[in-house]
Amino acid sequence: MFPFKRKEFFSEEERQNIVDAVRTAEQRTSGEVRVFVESRCRYVNAIDRAVEIFEGLQMQKTELRNATLVYVAIKDRQLAVFGDEGIHLKVGDEYWAREVVKMISVFNRDNIAEGIRQCVLNIGEALAMHFPYDRSTDKNELPDDIVFGK
């Protein structure tokens, strides 16, 4: 469904900073965060593309339905943050909208990687509040690496 070859959207340091943010975000929560980056969004609405990717990556299969996807189409300048029903019921639409606004603010300073990193860390805080880490039951249900599309 998705071509998973890696694009060079970021320097190695930027890529590592984003992956480290995912790992940091997940250290205090049972929730999962993934980042998907591609050149172009093939839909008018980026959230529709994020939903398609979320389902394609089978992110809805986490035990507590608390996975979140950060989606960015760099050339089309579109982005979305999509959370599964478990986390969405806790934080609501306004939370996701605020995270998008914060990310855009950093993007507008020409720092896409930093905007993604900060968004991931913010999501980690929300997940930790609503789905705290439990050493006896928690496992990393999804990979932490960035997924690159076309």
Backbone hydrogen bonds, N-H to C=O, Kabsch-Sander energy under -0.5 kcal/mol:
donor,donor_aa,acceptor,acceptor_aa,energy
4,F,2,F,-0.7
9,F,7,K,-1.2
15,R,11,S,-2.7
16,Q,12,E,-2.5
17,N,13,E,-2.3
18,I,14,E,-2.0
19,V,15,R,-2.4
20,D,16,Q,-2.8
21,A,17,N,-1.7
22,V,18,I,-2.1
23,R,19,V,-2.3
24,T,20,D,-2.7
25,A,21,A,-3.0
26,E,22,V,-2.0
27,Q,23,R,-0.7
27,Q,24,T,-1.0
28,R,25,A,-0.6
29,T,26,E,-0.9
30,S,131,F,-2.2
31,G,131,F,-0.6
32,E,66,N,-1.2
34,R,68,T,-2.4
36,F,70,V,-2.7
37,V,147,V,-2.6
38,E,72,V,-2.3
42,R,40,R,-0.6
46,A,44,V,-0.6
48,D,45,N,-0.9
49,R,45,N,-1.2
50,A,46,A,-2.6
51,V,47,I,-2.4
52,E,48,D,-2.0
53,I,49,R,-2.6
54,F,50,A,-3.0
55,E,51,V,-2.4
56,G,52,E,-2.4
57,L,53,I,-2.6
58,Q,55,E,-1.3
59,M,54,F,-2.5
61,K,58,Q,-1.3
62,T,59,M,-1.1
65,R,62,T,-1.2
68,T,32,E,-2.3
69,L,82,F,-3.2
70,V,34,R,-2.6
71,Y,69,L,-0.6
71,Y,80,A,-3.1
72,V,36,F,-2.2
73,A,78,Q,-3.1
74,I,38,E,-2.4
74,I,72,V,-0.6
75,K,39,S,-1.1
76,D,39,S,-1.5
77,R,73,A,-0.8
77,R,74,I,-0.8
78,Q,73,A,-1.9
80,A,71,Y,-2.2
82,F,69,L,-2.6
84,D,67,A,-2.9
86,G,65,R,-1.9
87,I,65,R,-1.0
88,H,84,D,-2.8
89,L,85,E,-2.2
90,K,86,G,-0.5
90,K,87,I,-0.7
91,V,87,I,-2.2
92,G,88,H,-2.4
95,Y,91,V,-0.6
95,Y,92,G,-0.5
96,W,92,G,-1.2
97,A,93,D,-2.3
98,R,94,E,-2.4
99,E,95,Y,-2.1
100,V,96,W,-2.1
101,V,97,A,-2.2
102,K,98,R,-2.4
103,M,99,E,-2.3
104,I,100,V,-2.6
105,S,101,V,-2.1
106,V,102,K,-1.6
107,F,103,M,-2.6
108,N,104,I,-2.7
109,R,106,V,-1.4
110,D,107,F,-2.2
111,N,106,V,-1.0
115,G,111,N,-2.0
116,I,112,I,-2.3
117,R,113,A,-2.6
118,Q,114,E,-2.7
119,C,115,G,-2.1
120,V,116,I,-2.7
121,L,117,R,-2.2
122,N,118,Q,-2.3
123,I,119,C,-2.5
124,G,120,V,-2.2
125,E,121,L,-1.6
126,A,122,N,-1.9
127,L,123,I,-2.9
128,A,124,G,-2.5
129,M,125,E,-1.9
130,H,126,A,-1.9
131,F,127,L,-3.6
133,Y,28,R,-1.4
137,T,134,D,-1.2
138,D,134,D,-3.2
141,E,139,K,-1.0
147,V,35,V,-3.0
148,F,146,I,-0.5
149,G,37,V,-3.0
